[in-house]
Amino acid sequence: MRYEFYNQDCVTGAREHLEDDSIDLIITDPPFAIDGDKLHKHYNRKEAFVLDGYVEIPQEEYADFSKAWITEAERVLRPGGALVIVSGYSNLLDILNALRGTSLKEFNHIIWKYNFGVSTKSKFVSSHYHILYYCKPGGDRTFNTFARFGSRERNRDNRSLLYQDLEDVWVINREYKPGEIKNKNELPSALLIKLIQYLSKPGDVVCDFFLGGFSTARIAKGLGRSAVGFEINRNSFDYHLEEMQNVVFNGLAKAIKVGRDDTPSRSGEIWDEEESDKLRSRYLQLRQSGFNKQKAINLLTDEFQRGRWSIIHKLNTLDLVVGQQGTLNISYPIENQQIRKQ
C-alpha cells in the first residue's frame, strides 16, 4: 500500500510527486478564505488545544488559488476518478468557476447539514456546507451503490434505508473533541467513511490536497485504501504524521455498516399473464391467511424475485388496491429499479 505525505503546498507538491492519472479519489476541504486563522473569535472553544500555524488564503487570491489546485487535481485523477470538495458558501463561486474550466463532470451537489452554525441576530443561521462531487471523463466511475445498505433494508417506518442514504442532503454532526489536540476545522469521520465507502474500492489511492488533521488519510487507511496528501502547516503536519503510525490498516472494517446487492434477480422483467395471475392468487391467499399488506408484499418480493414497487404496481393494475401511500406508508423505492447511470 502507498502512504505518502508532504509538508508543502498542494500545487507544487502535486507537480513534484504525483503522476498524471494516478489517483482514484480526492477528498479535500480547502481553506475557505473567511479569516480561518481567527476562528477562535467565532467559536466557543479553548484555543490551547488547537494547533497553531493555520494558513489562510487572502480573499483577493481565492479565484486564482482555486483554479491552480483544481487544475492539478484534474491532472492527477485517473479517468473515471472522483474529486470531492467540501466548501462553504462565501467563495463557492470561485470553486465552481474553477471546476467549469476543467473537463470534470458534475454528478452531485450535496448539502451537508451540521449541528451548529455561527450565531446571528439579523439573518438566518448558516449551518450547512456544500459537497461537490465531480468525476474525470474517460474511464469507469466507481460508485458502490450497495456499499452501506441493501435494497430491502428498511427503518421502523418501513422506509428504504438505502434510498435515504443516497439522498443529496446529509445530516451529520460535527465531532467534539474536548481536551484533545485538533485543527481549526476537521471533517467528521462519519462523513469521510460514507464518501470513501461509496466512491472507492479497497486498495484505491485516496488523496487529500489539504490534509489538515489528516482525517481523510486516517479513514482511508482504516478502510484499506492507500493515502497521499499535502499539508503546508508544519505544526499540523508533524503532529498528525506521527499519529498516522498508529492507524491500523483496514481497522475500521469491523466497525462500519456494510451492505450488499440484494436486488431481486428478476427486477425489470416484464410481467406475463400467467405470472400476473399467480401473483394475484398468492396475494389473496396470504391475506386470507392473516398476513397484513406489508408482510404479504415482503413475502411476494422474495417468492417472485421482483422489487417491492413492482409488486405493488402490478397488484394495483390487477384491481387489488394496495399501493395507497397512507395505507402502506411506503417511500419511493429503488430496490427494483435500474440505478440510473450517468
N, C-alpha and C positions, 0 to 999 in steps of 0.2 A: 504494500500500500504506500501511498505517497502523502507525506505531511511536510509541507514546505511553507515557511512563514518569513516575511521580510519586513524589516524595520525601515521602510521607505514609502514615499508616496506611490499610489497605485499606478499612475500613468507611467512614471519612469520604471517602476518595478515590473509592470506587465511587459513593457517593451524589452526589458533585460532578461526576464525569467520565464515568460510564458510564450509558447509557440502558437502559431495560428491553429485554430480548430482543435484545441487541446483540452477544453473544459466542457464538462457536461451540464453543469448548473452553476449559476452565480446568484447568490442571495446576499443582498447588501443593504445597509442602512446608512446612506451618506450624510455628511453634515447638512443641517437644514438652513444655515445662514440666518439664524434668528438669535444671534448672541448666545450660542450654546455654552460659551465659556463663562456665562453669567447666570446660568440656570438656577443657581442657588438663591437668586433673588425672587424666583417664582415658586419654588417648591419647598415644602417644609421637610427638610432633611438635614442631617448632620454632614457637612462637607468634609469633616475629618476622615470619613470613610470613603470619600470619592477621590480617585486617583487624579493628580494634577497633570497638566500638560495637554488638555483637550485643545485641538487645533480647529478653529472656526474658519469658515470661508467668508470673505467680505461680500456683502450683498452685490456690489457692482461687478464682481468677478464670477458670480454664480453661473451665469449662462455659458461662458467660455469653459469654466471648470466642468460643468455637466457634459458639455459636448466632448471635451477631451477624454474623460474617463469612460463615457458610454461608447465612444468610438473604439477604445481599446477593448472594452467588454465584447463588442460585436466581433472584433477580430479574433479573439481567443476562444470564443464559443465554437463548439463543433456545429456543423449543420444539423439542425434539429434540437440543439441545446437551448436552454432556457435562461432568461435573465429576469430576476425578481427584484424590484426596487421598492423599498419602504420609504415613503415621503410624506412630509407634512403638506399643508395647503399653500403656505406662503410663497414657496418657489417651485411649486408643482409645474407651472407653465414652462419654466426653463428646462426641466427634465423632459417633459412631453415634447417640447420643440427639438431637443437633442435626439430623442428617440425617433422622431419623424424624419430626421436627417439620415437615418440608417436604413438598412434593409430589414430590420427586425419587425416582426409581425405581432400585433397586439392580440392576446387571447382573453385576458380578463383585466378589468379594473376593479379590484376588490376593496371594500371598505372594512377597515379593522376598527371596531368599537372597543375602547378600553375602559377601565373602571374609574378613572378620574381625569379631569381636564383642568385647565387653568381657570380659577375663579374669576368671574366677570360680573359687573353690575349693570352695564349699559348695552350688553349684547348677549346672544346665546353662547353657552359654554362650548368650546371646541373640545371634543372628546373622541376624535377618530383620526386615523391615519389612512393614507392611500397605499395600496399594494398593487404595483403594476407588474403584470405577468406577460412577458414578450418572449418570442422564440425566433431563432435564426432559421431562415428557409433553407431548403435543400437536403434535408435528412429526416430520419424518423424521430418524431417528437415523443418523449416519454411522458405519459400521463397514466398513472396506475389507478384506474377508476375504483377498484375494489381494495385498495391498499389498507383501508381502515374499517370499512363496513361492507357486509354482503348486501345484496339487493333486497333480501327478505327480512333484514333486521329492522325491528320497529320499536318505538318507545312506548310508554304506558298509554299514550293517546292514540296508539296504532298508526303513528306517522313514520314514514321511512327515515331511518337514521342516515342512510346514505344520501338521500336527497337533501336533507338538512345540512349535511357536512359539505355538500358540493355547492351550496348557495354561495353567492359572492358578497355576503355581508357576514362578517365573523365577529363574534363577541368573545374576546379572550382577554382576561385581566392581565395587567402588568404584574411583575413579580416584586414582592417586597423582600428586601434582604437586610433587615436591621442588624447592625453590628458587624456587617461584612464589608470587605473592600469591594468597590464596584466602580463602574464607569458612569459618566454623565447620563448616558442612555444605553439601555440594553434591551434587546428584543426578548420576550418571554419564551421559555423553552417550548411551551405548547404550540406556539405559532411556528417555530422553526421545525419542530417534529412533523407537523402537518404538511408544511411545504416540501420537506425532504422526502417524506413518505410518498406523496403524490407525484413529485416531479423528478425523481431519480431512482436508480436501481443500486443494490449493493455493489460496491466496487467502483461506482462512478466517482469522478473528481468534482468536488464541490468547492467553489471559490468564493471568497468574500473580499471585495476591494477595500473595505473599511472595517477591519477586524474588531476594533474597539475592545470589548471584553471577551473576544474570541468565542462568543456564544454560538455562531454558526459553525465554527470549526469543531467545537466540543460536541455539538449534536451530530454533526456529520460523522465524526469518528465513532461516537456512541451508537450510530445506526449502521456501521460497517461500510462507510464511504471514505474515500481519500479526501484530504482537505488542504487547500493552499490559500494564501492571502497576504494582505499588506496592512500595516498599521504604522502611521507616522509618529504617533506619541510614544516616545521611548519608555516612559514610566509604565504605560499600559502594556506595551509590547513585552517588556521584561517580566512583569508580574504574571501575565496570563500565559506567556510561553512556558513558564515553569509549571503552571497549573495543568497545561495540556499533557504533561508527562503522566499525570495521574488518571487521565481519562481512559477507561477500559474500552478497547476496540469491540464494537458491537455490544457493549454492555447494556444498552437500552432495549435490546431486542425482547427480553422477557417482561419488560415493564410497560410496553406500549400495546395499545389495542391494534390488532391486525385483522383485516377482513379477508374474504375470499370471493371469487367469482362464482356465485351460486345462481346465476341467471338460468331459468328453466331452459332445457335443451331445445324446446320447440317454439321458443319465443319468435314472433314474427311470421310464423307459418299461417297460411290461410285455413280457416275452419271449413271442412266439408260438411255436407248434410248429415252424414252418418255420425260423425263425431259430435256435431251440434245436438243431435237427438240424445246421444249418450250423456252429454253434459246436462241437459235438461232433466233427464230421468235421475241421474245421480244426485243432482242438487235437490230435487224434490224428496228423494229417498233420505238424504242426510237431514233435511229439515223435519221430515216426519219422524225421524229417529231422535229428535230433540236437540240437534245442533242449532245454535244460533247462526245468523247470516255470516258473521265474521269467521267463526270456526269452520263453517261449511266451505267458505271460499278458500280458506287456508288449505284445507284438505284437497280441494279440487285443483289447486295450484300444483301440488305435488303429484297428484294422480294423472293429470293431463299434461304436466310439464309445460304449462303456459303461465305467463305472468298474471299477477293479480288483476291488473287493469283489463287485460284481455278477457279474463274470465267474467268479470263484472259486465263489460261491454257486451259480450256475447249473450249473457243471461238477459240483459236488458232488451236485446233485439229479439229474444225468444218470449217476450212479454212477461218476463219474471223480473219485476222492478226491484232490483237490489242495489242499484248504484246511486241512491239518493245520498247526497253529501252529508246531510244531517243525520241520517239513519246509521250509516256505517262509519261516519267520522273519518273518511279517507282523505289522504293528501294526494297530490299529483304524483303518481308513482313513476319510477324509471326502470323497475326491475324487468319489465317485459318489453321495453322499447330499445331500439338500437341507440346506443350513446352517439349523439351527433358528433361526427368527426369534422374538424376544421383544418 
